[in-house]
Amino acid sequence: MATLNDLRTKGGVIVTAVIALGLVAFLLGDLFSNGSVFTSKANRVGKINGQNIEYQEYAYQTEYVKNIYSALYGTSAFDAAQYDAIYNEAWNDLVMANAYASSFGKLGLVVSEQEVVDMIQGGFLSPVITSFFSDPTTRTYSPELLRNFLAQVESNQVAFDLWNYIKKKAVEQRLVSNFSTLVSAGFSASNLDVEHSTKAANTASQAKVVVKPYYTIADSLVEAPTKAEIKKYYNEHKELFRQKTTREVEYAVFSVEPSEADFAEAKEAVETLAEEFKAAANALQFATANTHGSVDNLYYAADKIAEEYKPYAFGNKRGQLYGPVLNGTTYTMARIADIRNMPDEIGARHILLSFDQDKLADSIVKALRGGAKFAELAEKYSLDGSAQNGGDLGKFAPEAMVPEFSNALLAARLNEVVKVESQFGIHVAQLTYRSKPVRKAQVAVVTYEVVAGDATIQVAANEANKFIATANNSSFAEAAAELGVAKRTARIRNTDRSVSGFDEARELVRWAYNNKTGKISGAMEIDGDYVVATVTKVREEGYMPLAEVQSRIVSQLRNEKKAAWVAEQTAGVATIEEAAEKLGVNVVDVEEVLGNANNIVGVGPDMKLVGALAAAEVGVIEAPLAGNYGVYVYVVENQNTKENATVESEKVRLDSYELFYINERIDQALSDGAEIVDERVRFF
């Protein structure tokens, strides 16, 4: 029966699909009450809509998700990326429970029992269901796999738990989807927007433009912004200065690289390994047991095999050992494990049965050999989605299927029926096509990584500890200067895992969020190197302080004053040439620019000017326009009407543009209202 094992073989795809269904971790903030004031901040992993989430609650949910993943993968040994997925899934579950669920209910968004039935077996199948129960060969949804799995739910506790998890995810996905659909229905361009956009797309302007870049106007020509003006601008434009929670750090890296002694030791080990490889009776088996990398058991024709292996497979070096060859820190050696004549492509049809249907498989083989129709038996018995096509899998490269299945077919005669067992169940298969055989070789490759030995690692650790001692006696910057150590900088979010070249820098992120400015860290082992860090700035969710953005505000206010200065200089000019002369610049002839253009040839990509030209009155020198990069004085000499867009086409374009960013906008809006505080980095 296709079942827990079938789900496990697709575990990576399934987990990715479930997570990717997008349980947006942000909620409707006004619909919830505050959390308990008695929850200790030291024991808190975050807040969702004001509700404190304690460590114990999050740990319990994480363990629950971990058990689900264990059932999917068939193991409880997870790598860092899988643990990240588990932690995030647990957090999303708490977000759903503490925010989404009740919010959707208050909005009238519910998934009825009938809708659940329809999501599982009706006309509007949940993508969660179709992701879990897809055929391993055709990768299409298989109702047979679902029925087969459900048959175990009542008698198998693991299957029961998995099914509840799948249904829960399906319901949550449908709620989120319905909410997104509801919001999307309100995103439609207004008639006024469509009218203006259509006019802009169809208006081509010829103009003369005078450009006075801000940087060419001396600051001394205008009054410096006052403190009152700066503060007023800050208060009126505060949303421009909103910031997320981040930590700015400086860090030094003490690389752990193999020494000459490490290379010498590795060379000796590799030479011994090479002699053993030469003498090995089964080259592929030896490679599997001894390589530091993965083993490729595929067969390659002369035009597909790696160039360096070609003489050893098809040339004058057959039977010899390739290498060992050192490239960087990796030794490579190889032997030809097998050479055979085999097709590039085969065709087959099959009937997939569960592992406990061995007797049925024998009966089907006997019936087919006696003349029974394959398609009829496939439609009646096969658990595979190909059953609806008589079990036909079409033509495929042998390596496209699992090895057991392909090897059985490669050994079969044309139209011969064979029985073979794979990870998916028992196959009754028939070879229907074989292309002309081609001579191919299987290469057994052994790689050996040169790694730093204990003595080398200790040298790097000593350098890191010396730096720490020096920094604690002075400062991080002074220690770097004194010891000649390069500093690196990074701005870190609390959800980051990688930091400036380090793939697994979670320890650095966690340390940064648990320490104050100026603190010197211990030596952290990250991606095999030692890292010492210090926090240089703490940024909390909210608005950047005025002192930090003052220079930006001063620059903006100064540009506004420069625009006013240009207006004074060009007041009363009769021609555009006179304006250019007063400003000491040349006139730019704009031959033609559409009102929806992204750039003006000779001027640049200033959308303020693009819009202004489309709306200008022909023949009138317009008042100076303060643009993004400079001040413009312009006159539109002529405008032509084009037929680039209709009201209908522009309506479709604008609506599509709005909907393209709909999920991003929903996420941001809900995030702003939810007031989520994610402090998991302190613990995980």
QUILINWO-V796372 format. One record per pair of residues at least 24 apart in sequence whose C-alpha atoms are under 10 Angstrom apart, sorted by the first residue. I is the first residue (numbers start at 1). GAP is how many residues later the second one is. D is the distance in whole Angstrom. If there is no record, write none. Layout:
i: <I/I>
gap: <GAP/GAP>
d: <D/D>
This chain:
i: <1/1/1/1/1/1/1/1/1/1/1/1/1/1/1/1/1/2/2/2/2/2/2/2/2/2/2/2/2/2/2/2/2/2/2/3/3/3/3/3/3/3/3/3/3/3/3/3/3/4/4/4/4/4/4/4/4/4/4/5/5/5/5/5/5/5/6/6/6/6/6/6/6/6/6/6/6/7/7/7/7/7/7/7/7/7/7/7/7/8/8/8/8/8/8/8/9/9/9/9/9/9/10/10/10/10/10/10/10/11/11/11/11/11/11/11/12/12/12/12/13/13/14/14/14/14/14/14/14/14/15/15/15/15/15/15/15/15/15/15/16/16/16/17/17/17/17/18/18/18/18/18/18/18/18/18/18/19/19/19/19/19/19/19/21/21/21/21/21/21/21/21/21/22/22/22/22/22/22/23/23/23/23/23/23/23/23/23/23/23/23/24/24/24/24/24/24/24/24/24/24/24/24/24/25/25/25/25/25/25/25/25/25/25/25/25/25/25/25/26/26/26/26/26/26/26/26/26/26/26/26/26/26/26/26/27/27/27/27/27/27/27/27/27/27/27/27/27/27/27/27/27/27/28/28/28/28/28/28/28/28/28/28/28/28/29/29/29/29/29/29/29/29/29/29/29/30/30/30/30/31/31/31/31/31/31/31/32/32/32/32/32/42/43/43/44/44/44/44/44/45/45/45/45/45/45/45/45/45/46/46/46/46/46/46/46/46/47/47/47/47/47/47/47/47/48/48/48/48/48/48/48/48/48/48/48/48/49/49/49/49/49/49/49/49/49/50/50/50/50/50/51/51/51/51/51/52/52/52/53/53/53/53/53/53/53/53/55/55/57/58/58/58/58/58/58/59/59/59/59/60/61/61/61/61/61/61/61/62/62/62/62/62/62/62/62/63/63/64/65/65/65/65/66/67/67/67/68/68/68/68/68/69/70/71/71/71/71/72/72/80/80/80/81/81/83/84/84/84/87/87/88/88/91/91/93/93/95/95/96/96/99/100/100/100/101/101/101/104/104/104/104/105/107/109/109/109/109/109/109/110/110/110/110/110/111/111/111/111/111/111/112/115/115/116/116/116/116/119/119/119/119/120/120/120/121/121/125/126/126/126/126/126/126/127/127/127/127/128/128/128/128/128/128/128/128/128/129/129/129/129/132/134/134/135/135/135/135/135/136/136/136/136/137/137/137/137/137/137/137/137/138/138/138/138/139/140/140/140/141/141/142/142/142/142/142/143/143/143/144/144/144/144/144/144/145/145/145/146/147/148/148/179/180/180/180/181/183/183/183/183/184/184/184/184/184/184/185/186/187/187/187/187/187/187/187/188/188/188/188/188/188/188/188/189/189/189/189/189/189/189/189/189/190/190/190/191/191/193/193/193/194/194/194/194/194/194/194/194/194/194/195/195/195/195/196/196/196/196/197/197/197/197/197/197/197/197/197/198/198/198/198/198/198/198/198/198/198/198/199/199/199/199/199/199/199/199/199/199/199/199/199/200/200/200/200/200/200/200/200/200/200/200/200/200/201/201/201/201/201/201/201/201/201/201/201/201/201/202/202/202/202/202/202/202/202/202/202/202/202/203/203/203/203/203/203/203/203/203/203/203/203/203/203/204/204/204/204/204/204/204/204/204/204/204/204/204/204/205/205/205/205/205/205/205/205/205/205/205/205/205/205/205/205/205/205/205/206/206/206/206/206/206/206/206/206/206/206/206/206/206/206/207/207/207/207/207/207/207/207/207/207/207/207/207/207/207/207/208/208/208/208/208/208/208/208/208/208/208/208/208/209/209/209/209/209/209/209/209/209/209/209/209/209/209/209/209/209/209/209/210/210/210/210/210/210/210/210/210/210/210/210/210/210/210/210/210/210/210/210/211/211/211/211/211/211/211/211/211/211/211/211/211/211/211/211/211/212/212/212/212/212/212/212/212/212/212/212/212/212/212/212/212/213/213/213/213/213/213/213/213/213/213/213/214/214/214/214/214/214/214/214/214/214/214/214/215/215/215/215/216/217/217/217/217/217/217/217/218/219/219/219/219/219/221/221/221/222/222/222/222/222/222/222/222/223/223/223/223/224/224/224/224/224/225/225/225/225/225/225/225/226/226/227/227/229/229/229/230/230/230/230/230/230/230/230/230/231/231/231/233/233/233/233/233/234/234/234/234/234/235/237/238/238/238/238/238/239/239/239/240/240/240/241/241/241/241/241/241/241/242/242/242/242/242/243/243/243/243/243/243/243/244/244/244/244/244/244/244/244/245/245/245/245/245/245/245/245/245/245/245/246/246/246/246/246/246/246/246/246/246/246/246/246/246/247/247/247/247/247/247/247/247/247/247/247/247/247/247/247/247/247/248/248/248/248/248/248/248/248/248/248/248/248/248/249/249/249/249/249/249/249/249/249/249/249/249/249/249/249/249/249/250/250/250/250/250/250/250/250/250/250/250/250/250/250/250/251/251/251/251/251/251/251/251/251/251/251/251/251/251/251/251/251/252/252/252/252/252/252/252/252/252/252/252/252/252/252/252/253/253/253/253/253/253/253/253/253/253/253/253/253/253/253/254/254/254/254/254/254/254/254/254/254/254/254/254/254/254/254/254/254/255/255/255/255/255/255/255/255/255/255/255/255/256/256/256/256/256/256/256/256/256/256/256/256/256/256/257/257/257/257/257/257/257/257/257/257/258/258/258/258/258/258/258/258/259/259/259/259/259/259/259/260/260/261/261/261/261/262/262/262/262/262/262/262/263/263/263/263/263/263/264/265/265/265/266/266/266/266/266/266/266/266/267/267/267/267/267/269/270/270/270/270/270/270/270/270/270/270/271/271/273/273/273/273/274/274/274/274/274/274/274/274/275/277/277/277/277/277/277/278/278/278/278/278/278/281/282/282/282/283/283/283/283/283/283/283/283/283/283/284/284/284/284/284/284/284/284/284/284/285/285/286/286/286/286/287/287/287/287/287/287/287/287/287/288/288/288/289/290/290/290/290/291/291/291/291/291/291/291/291/292/292/292/292/292/292/292/292/293/293/293/293/293/294/294/294/295/295/295/295/295/296/296/296/296/297/297/297/297/297/297/297/297/297/298/298/298/298/298/298/298/298/299/299/299/299/299/299/299/299/299/299/299/299/299/299/300/300/300/300/300/300/300/300/300/300/301/301/301/301/301/301/301/301/301/301/301/302/302/302/302/303/304/304/305/305/305/305/306/308/309/309/309/309/309/310/310/310/312/312/312/313/313/313/313/313/313/313/313/314/314/314/314/322/323/324/324/324/325/326/326/326/326/327/328/328/329/329/329/329/330/330/330/330/330/331/331/331/331/331/332/332/332/332/332/333/333/333/333/333/334/334/334/334/334/335/335/335/335/335/336/336/336/336/336/337/337/337/337/337/338/338/338/338/338/339/339/339/339/339/340/340/340/340/340/340/341/341/341/341/341/341/342/342/342/342/342/342/342/342/342/342/342/343/343/343/343/343/343/343/343/343/343/343/344/344/344/344/344/344/344/344/344/344/344/345/345/345/345/345/345/345/345/345/345/345/346/346/346/346/346/346/346/346/346/346/346/346/346/346/346/346/347/347/347/347/347/347/347/347/347/347/347/347/347/347/347/347/348/348/348/348/348/348/348/348/348/348/348/348/348/348/348/348/348/349/349/349/349/349/349/349/349/349/349/349/349/349/349/349/349/349/349/349/349/349/350/350/350/350/350/350/350/350/350/350/350/350/350/350/350/350/350/350/350/350/350/350/351/351/351/351/351/351/351/351/351/351/351/351/351/351/351/351/351/351/351/351/351/351/352/352/352/352/352/352/352/352/352/352/352/352/352/352/352/352/352/352/353/353/353/353/353/353/353/353/353/353/353/354/354/354/354/354/354/354/355/355/355/355/355/355/355/356/356/357/357/358/358/358/358/358/360/361/361/361/361/361/361/362/362/362/364/364/364/365/365/365/365/365/365/366/368/368/368/368/369/369/369/374/374/374/374/378/382/382/382/383/384/384/391/391/391/392/392/392/393/394/394/395/395/395/395/396/396/397/405/406/409/409/410/451/452/457/457/457/460/460/460/461/461/461/461/461/461/462/463/463/464/464/464/464/464/464/465/465/465/465/467/467/467/467/468/468/468/468/468/468/469/469/471/471/471/471/471/472/472/472/472/475/475/475/475/476/476/476/476/476/476/476/476/477/487/487/488/489/489/489/489/490/490/491/491/491/491/491/492/493/493/494/494/494/494/494/495/495/495/495/496/501/502/502/502/502/503/504/505/506/506/507/507/508/508/508/509/509/510/510/510/510/510/510/511/511/511/512/512/512/512/512/513/513/513/513/513/514/514/514/541/541/556/559/559/559/559/559/559/560/560/560/560/561/562/562/562/563/563/563/563/563/563/563/564/564/564/564/565/565/566/566/566/566/566/566/566/567/567/567/567/567/567/567/568/570/570/570/571/571/572/572/573/574/574/575/575/575/575/576/576/576/576/576/576/579/579/579/580/580/587/587/588/590/590/591/591/592/592/592/593/594/594/594/594/594/603/604/605/606/608/609/609/612/613/614>
gap: <143/144/146/147/148/150/151/351/352/353/354/355/356/382/423/424/425/131/133/142/143/144/145/146/147/150/350/351/352/353/381/382/421/422/423/130/142/143/144/145/146/147/148/149/150/156/351/421/422/67/68/69/70/145/148/152/154/155/158/66/67/68/69/418/419/420/66/126/127/128/129/130/139/143/417/418/419/64/65/66/67/125/126/127/129/138/142/155/417/61/62/63/64/65/66/67/63/64/65/127/414/415/62/63/121/122/123/124/126/58/59/60/61/62/63/121/57/60/61/70/118/119/55/58/59/114/117/118/119/120/53/54/57/58/67/70/71/74/116/117/66/69/115/110/111/114/115/71/109/110/111/113/114/148/151/152/155/66/67/69/70/73/109/150/106/107/148/149/151/152/153/155/156/70/150/151/154/155/641/66/69/70/72/73/77/146/149/150/152/153/154/68/71/72/76/149/152/639/640/642/643/644/646/647/63/64/66/67/68/69/70/71/74/75/642/645/646/649/651/66/69/70/73/74/640/641/642/643/644/645/646/647/648/649/650/68/69/71/72/73/74/76/639/640/641/642/643/644/645/646/647/648/649/71/72/74/75/76/641/642/643/644/645/646/647/70/71/74/640/641/642/643/644/645/646/647/73/643/644/645/68/69/71/72/75/642/643/66/67/70/71/642/640/639/640/634/635/636/638/639/46/632/633/634/635/636/637/638/639/45/630/631/632/633/634/635/636/48/51/627/628/629/630/631/632/43/46/47/48/49/50/51/626/627/628/629/630/46/49/50/622/624/625/626/627/628/48/624/625/626/627/47/48/624/625/626/46/624/625/38/41/42/45/624/625/626/627/625/628/37/29/32/33/35/36/622/28/31/32/625/30/25/26/28/29/30/32/33/24/25/26/27/28/29/31/32/24/27/26/24/25/28/100/24/91/94/95/90/93/94/97/98/93/88/87/88/90/91/86/90/417/424/426/416/423/601/411/413/600/593/597/407/592/587/589/76/79/579/581/76/80/575/72/75/76/71/74/75/71/72/74/75/70/72/65/66/67/69/70/73/61/62/64/65/68/59/60/61/63/64/67/59/56/59/51/54/55/58/48/51/52/55/26/47/50/25/26/45/41/43/44/45/47/48/42/43/46/47/38/39/40/41/42/43/44/45/46/37/38/40/41/34/250/251/248/249/250/251/289/248/249/265/288/247/248/249/256/263/264/265/287/246/247/248/255/246/244/245/246/243/244/241/242/243/244/245/240/241/242/237/238/239/240/241/243/238/239/240/237/236/206/235/487/482/483/486/481/476/479/480/483/471/474/475/478/479/482/474/473/467/468/469/470/471/472/475/463/464/466/467/468/469/470/471/461/462/463/464/465/466/467/468/469/461/464/465/456/460/457/458/461/452/453/454/455/456/457/458/459/460/461/451/452/455/456/399/419/451/454/398/399/448/449/450/453/454/456/457/397/398/445/446/447/448/449/450/451/452/453/395/396/397/415/416/442/443/444/445/446/447/448/451/394/395/396/397/410/411/413/414/415/441/442/444/445/392/393/394/395/396/413/440/441/442/443/444/445/449/392/393/394/412/437/438/439/440/441/442/443/444/389/390/391/392/393/410/411/412/436/437/438/439/440/441/387/388/389/390/391/392/393/409/410/434/435/436/437/438/385/386/387/388/389/390/405/408/409/410/411/413/430/431/432/433/434/435/436/383/384/385/386/387/388/407/408/412/429/430/431/432/433/434/380/381/382/383/384/385/386/406/411/412/427/428/429/430/431/432/368/369/379/380/381/382/383/413/425/426/427/428/429/367/368/370/371/377/378/379/380/381/393/394/400/404/412/423/424/425/426/427/366/367/369/370/371/373/374/375/376/377/378/379/393/414/420/421/422/423/424/425/369/372/373/374/375/376/377/392/413/414/416/418/419/420/421/422/423/350/351/354/368/371/372/373/374/412/414/415/417/418/419/420/421/346/349/350/372/413/414/415/416/417/418/419/341/344/345/346/348/349/412/413/414/415/416/417/344/347/414/415/414/342/345/346/348/349/366/413/344/336/339/340/342/343/340/341/344/336/337/338/339/340/341/342/343/334/335/338/339/330/331/333/334/337/328/329/330/331/332/333/336/328/331/323/327/324/325/328/316/319/320/321/322/323/324/326/327/315/319/322/317/320/321/323/324/311/312/315/316/319/311/316/304/305/306/307/308/303/304/305/303/304/309/301/302/303/304/305/307/308/299/300/301/302/303/296/297/298/299/300/301/302/249/250/295/296/297/298/299/300/247/248/249/268/293/294/295/296/297/432/433/244/245/246/247/248/249/263/266/267/291/292/293/294/295/243/244/245/246/247/262/265/266/268/269/270/288/289/290/291/292/293/241/242/243/244/245/264/269/286/287/288/289/290/291/238/239/240/241/242/243/259/260/263/268/269/284/285/286/287/288/289/226/227/237/238/239/240/241/268/270/282/283/284/285/286/287/225/226/229/234/235/236/237/238/239/257/269/270/280/281/282/283/284/212/215/224/228/233/234/235/236/237/271/278/279/280/281/282/207/211/232/233/234/235/270/271/272/273/276/277/278/279/280/203/205/206/207/208/209/210/213/231/232/269/270/271/274/275/276/277/278/202/204/205/206/208/209/271/272/273/274/275/276/195/196/197/200/201/202/203/204/205/269/271/272/273/274/72/193/194/195/196/199/200/203/271/272/71/192/193/194/195/197/198/199/191/192/193/194/196/197/198/192/196/191/192/194/195/188/189/190/191/192/193/194/66/186/187/188/189/190/186/185/186/188/63/64/65/182/183/184/185/186/57/59/64/181/183/179/54/55/61/62/63/176/177/178/179/180/52/53/51/60/173/175/47/48/49/50/58/59/60/172/46/44/56/57/58/167/169/41/42/43/44/56/57/56/55/56/162/51/52/53/54/55/159/160/161/162/163/50/51/52/53/54/158/159/160/161/162/52/159/51/158/159/160/46/47/48/50/156/157/158/159/160/156/157/158/157/155/156/157/158/41/42/153/154/155/156/157/158/38/39/40/153/154/155/156/157/152/153/154/155/156/151/152/153/148/149/150/151/152/146/147/148/149/40/41/102/106/144/145/146/147/148/100/101/105/142/143/144/145/146/38/39/40/41/42/43/45/99/100/140/141/142/143/144/39/40/42/44/138/139/140/141/142/143/38/39/40/41/42/43/137/138/139/140/141/136/137/138/139/137/136/137/135/136/137/138/137/26/25/26/27/132/134/26/131/133/24/129/131/24/25/26/126/127/128/129/130/25/125/126/127/123/123/122/123/124/122/121/122/123/124/122/121/122/119/120/121/122/117/118/119/120/121/115/116/117/118/119/113/114/115/116/117/111/112/113/114/115/109/110/111/112/113/107/108/109/110/111/105/106/107/108/109/104/105/106/107/108/102/103/104/105/106/100/101/102/103/104/97/98/99/100/101/102/95/96/97/98/99/100/56/68/69/92/93/94/95/96/97/98/99/54/55/67/90/91/92/93/94/95/96/97/52/53/54/55/90/91/92/93/94/95/96/50/51/52/53/54/55/88/89/90/91/92/47/48/49/50/51/52/60/63/64/68/85/86/87/88/89/90/45/46/47/48/49/50/51/62/67/68/83/84/85/86/87/88/43/44/45/46/47/48/58/61/66/67/69/81/82/83/84/85/86/25/26/29/37/38/40/41/42/43/44/45/46/66/68/78/79/80/81/82/83/84/24/25/27/28/32/34/36/37/40/41/42/43/55/67/68/69/76/77/78/79/80/81/24/26/27/28/29/30/31/32/33/34/35/36/39/40/41/68/74/75/76/77/78/79/26/29/30/31/32/33/34/35/39/68/69/70/72/73/74/75/76/77/25/28/29/30/31/68/71/72/73/74/75/28/29/67/70/71/72/73/66/67/68/69/70/71/72/69/70/68/69/61/63/67/68/69/66/57/58/59/65/66/67/56/57/66/53/55/64/52/53/54/63/64/65/51/48/49/60/62/47/48/49/43/54/55/56/50/44/45/46/42/40/43/37/38/39/37/38/40/39/38/39/37/38/39/40/37/38/38/24/25/24/25/24/77/76/71/72/73/63/69/70/62/63/64/68/69/70/61/60/67/58/59/60/66/67/68/57/58/65/67/53/55/56/65/52/53/54/55/64/65/51/53/48/49/50/61/63/46/47/48/49/43/44/45/59/42/43/44/56/57/58/59/60/57/45/46/45/44/45/46/47/45/46/44/45/46/47/48/47/46/188/184/185/186/187/188/183/184/185/186/185/26/24/25/26/27/24/24/26/175/178/174/177/24/25/26/172/173/169/170/171/172/173/174/24/170/171/24/25/26/169/170/25/166/167/168/169/167/168/169/134/136/72/67/68/69/70/71/72/66/67/70/71/65/64/68/69/61/62/63/64/67/68/69/60/61/62/67/59/66/57/58/59/60/65/66/67/56/57/58/59/64/65/66/56/53/54/63/52/53/49/51/48/46/47/45/46/59/60/44/45/46/57/58/59/42/54/55/53/54/46/47/46/46/47/46/47/46/47/48/46/45/46/47/48/50/29/25/24/24/24/24/25/24/26/25>
d: <10/8/10/6/7/9/9/9/7/4/6/7/8/8/9/7/9/9/10/8/6/8/9/6/6/10/9/8/6/8/8/9/10/7/7/9/7/8/10/7/5/9/9/8/10/8/9/9/10/8/7/9/9/7/9/10/8/7/9/9/8/9/8/8/8/9/9/9/9/10/9/8/9/9/8/6/9/9/6/8/9/7/8/9/10/10/9/10/10/9/9/7/5/5/6/9/8/7/9/9/8/8/8/8/10/8/10/9/8/8/9/9/5/5/9/9/10/8/8/9/8/9/10/8/10/9/6/6/9/10/10/8/8/9/9/8/9/10/9/9/10/9/10/9/7/7/9/9/9/6/10/8/9/9/7/9/9/8/10/9/7/9/10/9/8/8/9/9/9/6/10/9/9/9/10/7/8/9/10/9/6/8/9/8/9/9/8/7/10/7/10/8/9/9/9/10/8/9/10/9/6/10/9/9/9/10/8/6/9/9/6/8/9/9/8/9/8/9/9/9/7/9/8/8/9/7/8/8/5/5/8/8/6/8/7/8/9/9/6/6/10/8/10/8/10/9/5/6/8/7/5/8/8/7/7/10/7/9/9/6/8/9/6/5/9/8/10/9/10/7/8/8/4/4/7/9/9/7/8/10/8/10/8/6/8/10/9/8/7/8/8/9/9/10/9/10/7/8/9/9/10/8/7/5/5/8/7/7/9/10/7/5/5/5/6/10/10/9/10/10/8/6/5/7/8/10/8/7/10/10/7/7/7/7/5/7/8/9/8/7/10/8/5/6/6/9/10/8/7/8/9/8/9/10/9/10/10/10/9/10/8/10/9/10/9/10/10/9/8/9/9/7/7/10/8/9/9/9/10/10/9/10/9/9/5/8/8/8/7/6/9/8/5/8/9/10/9/8/8/7/6/9/9/9/9/9/9/9/8/7/8/10/9/10/7/8/9/8/10/8/10/8/10/9/9/10/10/9/9/9/8/10/10/9/9/9/10/10/9/8/10/8/9/9/9/8/9/10/7/9/10/8/10/9/10/7/9/7/7/10/9/10/9/7/9/10/7/9/7/7/9/9/9/10/8/8/7/9/9/8/9/9/9/9/9/9/10/9/9/10/6/8/8/7/10/8/8/9/7/8/10/7/5/9/10/8/9/7/8/9/7/8/9/8/9/6/6/9/10/8/9/10/8/8/8/8/8/9/8/9/9/8/7/7/8/9/10/7/9/10/7/8/7/5/9/10/9/9/8/10/8/5/7/8/10/6/8/9/10/10/9/8/10/8/7/8/10/10/8/10/8/10/9/7/7/9/9/9/10/10/7/9/10/6/7/8/8/9/8/5/9/10/7/9/9/7/9/9/6/6/9/10/8/9/9/9/9/8/9/9/9/9/6/9/9/6/6/9/9/7/10/9/7/9/9/10/10/10/10/8/8/9/10/9/7/9/10/9/9/9/10/8/6/6/6/9/9/6/9/10/8/9/9/10/9/9/10/10/8/9/9/10/7/4/6/9/9/8/10/6/8/10/10/10/9/10/6/6/5/8/9/9/8/8/6/6/9/9/7/7/9/10/10/8/5/5/6/6/6/9/10/8/6/6/9/9/6/9/7/6/5/6/9/9/9/6/5/4/7/9/10/9/7/8/5/5/6/7/8/8/5/5/6/8/9/7/7/10/9/9/10/7/8/6/4/7/9/8/6/5/5/7/9/9/10/9/9/6/6/5/6/8/10/8/6/5/7/8/9/8/9/9/7/6/4/5/7/9/7/9/6/6/5/6/9/10/9/6/6/7/7/8/9/10/9/9/6/5/7/7/9/8/10/10/10/7/6/4/7/9/7/8/7/6/10/9/10/7/7/5/6/9/9/9/10/8/6/5/6/9/8/9/10/7/8/8/8/8/10/10/10/9/7/6/5/7/9/10/9/8/9/7/9/7/9/10/10/10/9/5/5/6/9/10/10/10/10/10/9/9/6/4/6/9/10/9/6/9/7/8/9/9/9/6/5/7/9/10/9/8/9/9/7/10/9/9/9/10/9/10/8/9/10/8/9/8/8/7/9/10/6/6/10/9/7/10/8/8/9/8/10/9/7/9/9/6/9/10/6/7/9/9/10/10/10/9/9/8/9/10/7/10/10/6/7/10/8/8/9/9/10/7/9/9/8/9/7/9/8/7/9/10/10/7/9/10/9/9/8/10/9/9/10/8/6/6/8/9/10/8/8/6/4/6/10/8/7/6/6/6/6/10/8/10/7/6/5/7/9/9/9/7/7/10/8/5/4/5/8/9/10/10/6/5/5/7/10/10/9/9/8/6/5/7/8/8/6/5/7/8/9/7/7/10/10/9/7/8/6/5/6/8/7/6/4/6/9/8/9/9/6/5/5/7/8/10/8/6/6/6/8/9/10/7/9/10/7/6/4/5/7/9/8/9/6/5/4/7/9/10/10/9/6/5/7/7/10/9/10/10/10/9/6/5/6/8/9/9/9/7/5/4/6/9/9/9/9/8/7/6/5/6/9/10/8/6/5/6/9/10/8/8/8/8/8/10/10/10/9/7/6/5/7/9/10/9/6/8/10/7/6/10/9/10/9/10/10/10/6/5/6/8/9/10/7/9/10/10/10/10/8/5/6/8/9/7/9/7/6/9/8/6/9/10/10/7/5/7/9/9/7/6/9/7/8/9/9/8/8/7/5/4/7/10/7/9/9/9/7/8/9/7/10/10/10/9/9/9/9/7/7/6/6/10/9/8/8/10/6/8/9/10/9/9/10/9/10/10/9/8/8/6/8/10/9/9/9/10/9/9/7/10/8/9/9/10/9/7/10/10/10/8/9/10/9/9/8/9/8/7/10/7/9/9/9/8/9/9/8/10/9/9/8/7/10/9/8/10/7/10/9/9/7/7/5/9/10/9/6/9/10/10/8/8/6/9/9/8/5/8/9/9/8/10/8/9/8/10/8/9/10/10/6/6/5/9/8/9/8/9/10/7/8/9/9/10/10/7/4/5/6/9/9/10/10/10/7/5/5/7/9/7/6/8/9/9/9/9/9/7/7/8/10/8/7/7/8/9/10/9/9/10/6/7/7/10/9/7/9/9/8/6/8/10/10/8/8/8/10/9/10/10/8/9/6/5/4/8/9/10/10/9/9/8/5/5/6/8/10/10/9/9/10/9/7/6/4/6/9/9/8/7/8/10/9/10/9/8/9/9/10/10/8/9/8/10/8/10/9/10/7/10/9/9/9/8/10/8/6/8/8/9/9/9/8/9/10/9/9/9/9/10/9/9/9/10/9/9/8/6/5/8/7/6/5/6/9/8/6/5/6/8/7/6/5/7/9/9/6/5/7/9/7/6/4/6/9/9/6/5/7/9/7/6/5/6/9/8/5/5/6/9/8/6/5/7/9/7/6/4/6/9/9/8/6/6/7/9/9/5/5/4/6/9/9/7/10/9/9/8/4/5/6/7/10/8/8/8/10/6/5/6/4/6/9/9/8/6/7/9/8/6/8/7/7/10/9/6/5/5/6/9/10/8/6/5/8/9/10/8/5/6/6/7/9/8/8/10/8/8/5/4/6/10/8/7/5/4/6/9/9/9/10/10/9/6/5/4/6/9/8/6/6/6/7/9/10/8/10/9/10/7/6/5/5/7/9/8/9/9/8/9/9/8/5/4/5/7/10/10/10/10/8/6/6/7/7/10/8/9/10/7/8/9/8/8/8/5/7/7/10/9/9/9/10/6/5/4/6/9/9/8/5/8/9/7/5/7/7/10/8/7/9/6/9/10/10/8/6/5/6/9/8/8/5/5/6/9/9/9/9/10/9/10/8/7/6/5/7/9/10/7/6/6/8/9/9/6/5/6/8/9/8/10/8/5/6/9/8/9/9/8/5/6/10/9/9/9/8/9/10/10/7/10/10/10/7/10/7/8/7/10/8/9/10/10/8/7/7/7/7/9/10/9/10/7/10/10/8/7/10/10/10/10/9/9/10/9/9/9/10/10/10/9/10/10/9/9/10/9/9/9/7/9/10/10/10/10/8/10/10/9/9/10/9/9/9/9/10/8/7/7/10/9/9/7/10/10/10/9/8/6/9/7/7/7/8/7/10/9/10/10/9/8/7/8/7/8/7/9/9/10/10/7/10/10/10/10/9/7/10/8/9/8/10/8/9/7/9/8/7/10/10/10/10/9/9/9/10/10/9/10/10/10/10/9/10/10/10/10/10/8/8/8/6/9/8/9/8/7/9/10/7/6/10/10/7/10/10/8/8/9/9/9/8/10/7/9/10/9/5/6/8/8/9/9/8/10/10/9/9/9/9/9/10/7/7/8/6/9/10/9/10/8/9/9/9/8/9/7/10/10/9/10/9/9/8/7/7/6/9/8/6/9/8/10/9/9/10/10/10/7/9/9/7/9/9/7/6/9/10/9/10/9/9/9/8/8/8/9/10/10/9/10/8/9/7/10/9/10/7/10/7/7/7/10/7/9/8/10/10/9/9/9/10/10/10/9/9/9/9/10/10/10/9/10/10/9/9/9/10/10/9/10/9/8>
